[in-house]
Amino acid sequence: MARNEEQPAGQARQRIDKWLFFARLRKSRSLAAKSVESGDVSVNGVNIRQPSHAVRPGDVVVISLDRHDMVVKVLQPGERRGPYEEARLLYSDMTPPPPPREERNLFAQATRERGAGRPTKRERRETDRLQAFPGEDDD
């Protein structure tokens, strides 16, 4: 089969760094290659380190992003880095939803127990008044 001939849709392959770039999962192809080389990408459960690794439709790609891992299934290879709507057609997002937070944990960091932390101005004046020696208040 010559290199210029079209491959059947089921056999279409593409380099992982190009695919990550076309799918808009990385901002540039060089950043995609660096994330593959650093071990942040796995294909079908196998950690890969070569940006030239070929992916094809049906492969499951796990990519470690800054704050979470993204699990996607390759639907088709990309032809260009187009707009988001076009890039979204290259994969289906299979990332599990984040675990639900409990309501009370959302507000626990914003509040504090009474008496914890620095005293208010009023509490400080009361403390100073209690610690004053007798006869000091007389002016």
N, C-alpha and C positions, 0 to 999 in steps of 0.2 A: 504494500500500500504506500503510495507516494505521500510525502509530507504535506502537499497542498490539497490533497483530497479530503473531503468532509468525512468525519467519522460518524457512525450512527449515534443517535441521541443517548443510548444506553452506555456507549463506550467513551463519550466525550470526557477528557481529562484536562485538568488545568493545574498549574503550580499553585501551592497553597498560599504563597506570598501575594501572587497576583489576585487570587480569588478573594483573600481577605481585604485587599485594597478595593477591588471592584464591588464587593458587598458592603463597603463602607464600615467595616468593623475596625479598620485602622486608617489613620489619616494619610499615610503615604506607603508606598510599596517598600521603601527602606525600613520604615518602622515595623511593617508587617514581617519583614525578613528578620529584623532584630528580635521581635517577640518570639518567632519560631526558634531562632538560634538559642535564645535564653531558656527555652523549655516551657513557655507559657501556653503552648498549643499542643493538643493531642487530637489524633484522628482515630476514630473507632476504638478508643480506649488505649491507644498506643501513643506514648509521648514521642513527638518527632523533633528533630533538631536541624533538619535540612530544609531550607526554603524552597528547594526544587521538588519536594515531595508532592506527588500528584494526587489530587482529590477528584472524585467523580460523583455524579448524582447518587444519593443514597448514603453517602458517608456522613457520620456524625462527628462534628468538630466541637471541641471544648476549648474555649479561649479564656484565659484569665485576664480580666480587665482590672482597672484600678481598685474598685471596691467590691466586685463580685465576679463570679464565673458565668460565662454565657455558653449555653448549649444550643447549637444550631444543626439542622440537617440540610445538607447541600441538595438543592433541587436542580440546579443547572449551572454550567460554567458561565462566567461573565465575558462579555465582549468589550465593554468599556466601563469606565467609572462615570456612571450617569447620575441623575438625581436620585434622591432617597426612594421615591416610589418605584423606580426601575431596579435599584439595588435590592429592595425588599423582596423582589420576585426570585432572587437567587437562592434564598434559604427560607426555612420555616423555623421559627424560634421555639425551642423546646425547653427553655430555661424554666426550672421550677419556680413557683412564686415564693417570695420571701416568707419566712414564718410569721404568723400574726403576732403583733405586739399586744401585751396586756394594757388595758386602759390606765391602770394605776402606775405602770412603769413610764408612761409618756410624761407624766407630770412630776415624778419623784425627783428628778434632777433640778427642777425649777424651784422647788420649795425646800425649806429647812425646818428642823425642829425648833420649837421655841427655846431660847436660851443658847442655841448653838451659833457660833460665829461671833462677830463683833457686836458689842452692845450699842443700842441706839443712844442718841444724845440724852434723852430723858433718863434711860437706865444709868448712864454714866454720871449724871448729876445726882441721882439718888445714891449711888455708890459713894461718891465724893462726900455727900452730906453725912452718910453713916460712918465714914472713916475719919471725919474731922474730929479733932480733939476738943473737949469742952473748953469754952472760952475763946476759941479762935474766931467764931462767928461774930463776936462782939466787936464792933467797930466804933 
